[in-house]
Amino acid sequence: MSDGVIVALIAGGVALAVAYVNSFVAESYRRFRDGSALAASLAGELAAYEAAWPVIAQMLDHMLASTNAQTRPATHLRPFDRPKDLVYETAVGKLGLLGALTAENVVFVYSNIAAFRVAMEVIARDEKEMSNEELRARCLACKAALDRAVTRGSDLLRTLRDRAAQPFVPEWPWAAWAALLVR
């Protein structure tokens, strides 16, 4: 073979190898970027709820105290439309971008928020017909769901914020060396 053909074959092989590696790095970066945006969005949505949790817990404590003292007013709550978690509902199919453990915690927290909302909706709608015992049991169920969401939600919020701020490092065997160079 002539020297020109060998050089052309080597150049072509290198070009294919670079294109192959580049496509993997580009896909890895796209997934990383999407995961970071998802983490930041979910963190923002959960942070919006964070300030309301103590107020809601206080309201439930007041309802429980008035029910226990047999001094409950005619109605505590007005009927309401169930709130929606816009970020979570639209991105639930992409939770895998956050990793298995974080995705599990996101689903756990949002499922407990949903359980709380359903129980509160039943109380608001049917409180007038409930006995004190039933209202007390439903308030305790609401408080338990809220406590589960708050307990795991505070750690989840930190995890999501950390994930959103994380720098990109390609997922390759040499990625650990690249991470050292980035520092």
Secondary structure, DSSP 8 states (H G I E B T S, - for coil): --HHHHHHHHHHHHHHHHHHHHHHHHHHHHHHHHHHHHHHHHHHHHHHHHTHHHHHHHHHHHHHHHHHTT---S-S---------HHHHHHGGGGGGG-HHHHHHHHHHHHHHHHHHHHHHHHHHHGGG--HHHHHHHHHHHHHHHHHHHHHHHHHHHHHHHHHH------STTHHHHHHHH-
